[in-house]
Amino acid sequence: MAATTAPSIGHDPEELTHRLERLGGRLMDLAREGPGKKIAGPLVECVQELRQVWSALRDLALVFDANRVEKMLKHENELRQAMEILNGTVDSLSHANVRTEARMAEQIHALDEMAALGDANPMAERLRCVTGTVHETACEMRDDIVASAASLAESEQIIQAVGRELRESRKQVMYDALTRVLNRVVFDQRLGELAAQPAGVTGTWCMTLVVVDDLKAVNRQHGRQVGDALLFCVAQIVQAVCDTHPGAFVGRWAGEEFAIVFPHCLLREGSQMAEEIRGTVGLAKWECKTATPRAVIATTATLAVVEHHDGESAEAFVRRAEHCLDRAVRHGPNSISAEG
């Protein structure tokens, strides 16, 4: 069966998501058909469509939202699973076909020897005819298996490229380019999802706001490039503390501010982690190699810790957290304010 040309793909994120999902379903259907089915033709069609999806993804990588990228990565993983099954199927078919071809060739050779000795009879001739047909079918299947293996190899390369493109897109749409923590949009989304869940599911949880005290002064004295480097270094300290608490996530809240959500965390525990951040930032020193003479940069952090109230909306919770941070700032740099 001649392969048909895959329909063109428009540059629409939702359509691309559906195409990836359908491709995974088609490949999985091919995998379920099992031995005896010729799959080279359908695989070529899938490869053609994969090429188009990949091309469109490269054009659209920067306009996807985080949810869309996550959904497409899920479908890309389904494609990988289908490819693993198909590779196993083709390998099994290849081994079985080699054995069949060899046995049929031996049988035909034996029947030819019988005919040469004059021992042939109508039944032997009939057997030879059937055996020859099976041998021809096995040879045709071999060609299909070779073509299928080639299509699978190309499909795997494209799927890997799609995966790399999507993972790069995820970085761009989910993470702040400077500090490499979650950007504000994604952080707010996760915060809203957590606040919308009942307390029986989430338990008590806290949010910590962190402001870098001396960033504006560093920018003025040493330049924004040094200030950006300082902001990145503080972000790594905040992320390191975040990583010690399962399920916690950190994002860039504003220019020199970060926010952390600590699930299943009481105010006392949140305050302890805030103190760890404050102490670590206060003790850290960074050499500024671009300054003349070279300077050692140090800073402090002011923090607010707020415990979420059962049934409190994300908007109301954020307002309390920001008011708490305002109180901490009024108390002076390198301080912590907590509110239950």
Secondary structure, DSSP 8 states (H G I E B T S, - for coil): ----------S-HHHHHHHHHHHHHHHHHHHHH-TT---HHHHHHHHHHHHHHHHHHHHHGGG--HHHHHHHHHHHHHHHHHHHHHHHHHHHHHHHHHHHHHHHHHHHHHHHHHHHTT---HHHHHHHHHHHHHHHHHHHHHHHHHHHHHHHHHHHHHHHHHHHHHHHHHHHHHB-TTT-SB-HHHHHHHHHHHHHS-HHHH-S-EEEEEEETTHHHHHHHH-HHHHHHHHHHHHHHHHHHHHTSTT-EEEEEETTEEEEEESS--HHHHHHHHHHHHHHHHH--EEETTSSS-EEE---EEEEEEE--TT--HHHHHHHHHHHHHHHHHH-SS-EEEE-
